[in-house]
Each structure stands twice: as C-alpha cells, then as structure tokens.
Amino acid sequence: MKESQKSLVLATVPVLRESGVALTTYFYQRMLKHNPELKNVFNQSHQKTGNQPQALAMAVLAYAENIHDPSVLLSVVERIAHKHTSLGIRAEQYGIVGKHLLASIKEVLGDAASDELIDAWAAAYQQLADLFIDVESKLYQASVEKAQGWTGWRPFRVRRKVAESEEITSFYLEPTDGGTLPVFKPGQYISVRVFVKETGLYQPRQYSLSQAPNEETLRISIKKESAADHKPAGLVSNHMHGEIQQGDVIEVSAPYGEFVLNEQSERPIVLLSGGVGITPMMAMSSYLNKKDALGSVHFIHSARNPQVHAFKSVTDEFAEKGMKVSYFYDHGANQDNGAQQAPFDLTHVLPQDFTQADYYLCGPMAFMSHYMTQLRQLGVSETQIYAEAFGSGGVA
C-alpha cells in the first residue's frame, strides 16, 4: 500500500467509530442477497441478533486504526484464521467479500466515498485478504499432513449421545469411513454442519472437543440454548439436542483453534471455567490425567446451580488423583455438593504463589472479562493468561 492510501484509510476511523455497525449490517445484507449460497456459511442467528455485524465492525475499525502497522493484529488474525479453516473458507471467497465490502462503503458513504478512498480501501482489503489466505493455506496444509487429517467436511456418525446435565449433552462422533482420527491439541474445537429444516439452510457451529485425543471418537458437549431476554433459542444447539440421535450422520471439520495447553511451560496450571466453558477444560484435564500430571492442576468451575453442572463426577474422580477442585454455584451451593457461593474472589481461592501459575479461562463474555481483569489486577503476567470466549452453546 502507498503511504497516501494508508492515510486515507486512517482518516475513515471517525466514520467507522460512528457508523461502522451500520456499514457492516448493510454489507452483510447486500452480500447475502447477491450470494445467497453464503447463508450456508454464515451463522444466521448472529445475523439476526447483530452479533456478526458488530464483530466485523470492530475488526474493520481495529484494522483501520493500525493500518500503518497491521502486525499488531497478527494474534487476532491467527484466531480468526483458525475459525475460517474450520468453516472451509476458501481463497476465492475473499473476492466475493471484497467486492461487496467496497460497494457497501461507496453506497453507504455516498459522495464522501471518493475514487481515491475506494482505491485505498481496495488496497487495504487486498493486503488483509492476502494475509488471511496465507495463514489459512498453512493451516489447511498442516491439517492434511497430519496422519488421518483432512480438510473440508467429513461425515461422522453419532456413536453415543449422553446427557451430562439438565442442559448439556455430549455427542461421541466416529468417522463413517471407519478411519482413525488425527491427534488434536486439548482445547481445540471442530465445526459441525447440519441441515436445519426451519431455515432450509446448512448451518455450521464451532464446539470445543471435550475429551482427550483418542483414535476412535471426537466428543463435543453442547449446551441447549433456550430463548431468554429477547435472545432467540439456539438454532443448532436445539437441533442437535432434539433432532440428532444415535446413529445419525453429521458433517464435521478437522480440529482447529489456538486455545491450547502450553506444554513447554513447567508452571502449575489453573483451569477456570464458567458454564459450558467447562468443555475445553475437560479435554485439558483428561489429557493431563493420561499423563499423570493432575497434581499441579487447580480446576475452578462456576455454574448457575448443581443441575446444570456437567462432568462433576469426572472432576471429582480427578480430585482423588491429586487435582485440586473448587466449585461455585449462583444457587444451591452447600456442603453436600461441595460447592461455595458464587461469584467468588480469586484471592480467596488461589494459593499464595498464584503469580507463578498459567491460567486457562473459558466461559461467557462477562465471566471472562471479570476474571481476566482480576488476574491482571493481581499482577499475573499476560503471557500466563490463555482465554477463549463462548457464545451460543459453543465457541464465540
């Protein structure tokens, strides 16, 4: 990009702060109208709630603000690239997105969108698209090069369906071709794609793998998202709970995601989860159990009540093997279930040498924000905090 083009992009920051969501909302409407096949790729629930336009607006703003040094956004690019590869996004689709994004800028800004400005944003978009395409091609290649690895959608059969709590159900998935599975990193997720009759569309969602790697099955554990507070019921989570049964076949991506255990670190581990955020922690703790390494692990979990607390019998078993556990409930905590009243203060839970541990956090956005802020205030280094936010029943 020319320096003059970077300056023009930077000059649009005030407009993006003021009208970014309006722009991205218009963009999605335009693109999905002209390319309706992409409705099978994008989360239609997030379109209705406005979550997707909001997320894109924030990403476009961050890119414009850092146009002179986009390298500061590489960690964000990496996270988004993992999600893109789990969805099977291909290089040629960036051309479709770019066409509609530039057209949207021109149509929304009107006379303010000079030819020079559109050219500048075209160069900026191409620079970003090239970066994503490069990162994603490497992720695809790495997936294919793994033993038993694959790209795109692979059919899996539901071997077992198990209720873990009043609202979380596990699905044990096995390849229909009888093949074995690649080794994944504990904490990673897969995308699942199902046909939802109410919409007439295929809909993908990301769900964390909730058990340690093995050759036979992938396990995902899905929270059934009910309608509440003007939020619609989870389209795919309710479909999985209500329609998908043992023996049914669904489409599955290879595992992706960079929220994984740092196995190079020798520090103690604190797993801190809220609600269905327990799922990647189960993969991590199960993996550490296989390595006889639970003695340096502290598992802290918060749930609304005992009825929605999944996997408690498993973590209780891990506690007998040396893992320290702390449970917190909004309602129903008592001596019988071993839980304490939520919310909790980390200073009352963690050992005195808490700054020497690695922290893995997963849960709803508010939960994550609260405890990440608390860890920073306590002086825990950013390099020791690993986090993944969850949205409707799965990875956000």
Buried (B, 14 or more C-beta within 10 A) or exposed (E): BEEEBBEBBBEBBEBBEEBBBEBBBBBBBBBBEEBEEBBBBBBBBBBEBBBBBBBBBBBBBBBBBBBEEBEEBEEBBEBBBBBBBBBBBBEEBBEBBBBBBBBBBBEBBEEEBEEEBBBBBBBBBBBBBEBBBEBBBEBBEEBEEBEEBBBEBBEBBBBEBEEBBBBBBBBBBBBEEEEEBBEBBBBBBBBBBBBBEEBEBBBBBBBBBBBBBEEEBBBBBBBBBEEEEEEBEBBBBBBBBEEBEEEBEBBBBBBBBBBBBEEEEEBBBBBBBBBBBBBBBBBBBBBBBEEEBBEBBBBBBBBBBBEBBBBBEBBEEBBEEEBBBBBBBEEBBEEEEBBBEBEBEBEEBBEEEBEEBBBBBBBBEEBBBBBBEBBEEEEBEEEBBBBBBBBBBBBB
